[in-house]
Amino acid sequence: MAKKELFDKELQQLAALFKALGHPARLAVMNHLAETKVCITGDISDRLPLSRTTINQHLRELKDLNLIRGEIDGARVNYCLNTDVIQDMVEQLNKYFQEINCCGTNNKQC
């Protein structure tokens, strides 16, 4: 059994999310997709200061977590934010931070 399997599924999902968003290039990809507000066909590396190979690796990481969708259109791929999954993850993050936040209350353990 892998050590991460000792933790509940929710914590494993949050850890995977933090790992995926823990690189500035992936955040830049997400920001770029959010700013364009449409699916992007073509080479995202034209817009970011990274090689096509590096961008593709980061896209794969984001796609593995379903944060983005990549739909094949002929020889190209259309990339979009997966807003439903992102909304679910925002809710998970909010819940997590609310559960660990004791300093905003009159809790004397802080």
N, C-alpha and C positions, 0 to 999 in steps of 0.2 A: 504494500500500500504506500502510495506517495504521501509525503507529509502534508501536502495541501488537502488531501482527502480526509484528514482528521478534523477539518473545519467544515461548518455547515455550508450548504450550497450558496446561500446569500452572500456570505463573506468571500467565498471563492469568486463569485461574479463581480463583487466590488473590487477585489484585488486585480482581476483581469481588466476591469475598466480603468483603474488607476494606472496599471502598467501600460495599457494602450494609449492613454492620454498623457503619459509621463515623458513624452518626447516632443520637443517643440515643433518638429517637422509635421507630426501628426496633428497637432493643434493648428498649425498653419493650414494644412489640408482642410480640416474641418471648418476653419474660419473662411477659407476661400469658397468652399461649397456653400456655406451659409450666406456669404455676401452676394454670390451670383444669383441665388434664389431660383436657379434652374438646374437641370441636369447638365453636366458638362460632357461634351463629346470632344475627344481630342486629348492633347497632351497637357496635363496639369504642370509638368516640369517647365513649360514655357512661362508659367506665372510664378514659380517658386525657385529659389536659388540652389536647386539640387538637381542631380542627374536623373534621367528617366528611370534608371535602374533603382536608385534610392527611393524615388517617389513610389515606384511600383511595390517595393517592399513595405513601405508605410501604408499604402492603400490596402495591401493584403492584410496587414494587422488590423486595420479599421474594419475591413470587410469581414474578417473572421469573427469579430464581435457584433456584427450586424449594425454597426454605427453608420455605415454607408452601404449603398447598394451599387452594384456594377452590372449593368445590363448590356449584353453584347448587341451591337448594331452593325452588322457586316464585319468589317475589319477593325472597328472601333468599339470602345466601351463607353457607355454613358454612366457617369458617376453622380450620385445624389446622396444627400443626407437621408438616413432612415429615421424620419421624425417620430414615428411611433415608438421605436426602440429607444431613441434618445429621451423621449418623454418618460418612458418607464424607468430609465436609468436615473433621470433627474429626481423622480419620486423616490427611488431607492437611496440615492445620495442624501436627499433631504431627511428621510427617515433615519438613516444611519447617523447623521450629524445631530439630529434632535435627540437620539438615544444617548449619545456620548456627551452632549453638552450639559454640564452641570453648573458651569460658571454663570450662566444667565439667570439662575434661580438662587434662592437663598440657601442652597446646599452648602454646608460647612465643610464638606470634603474637598472643596476646590482650594 
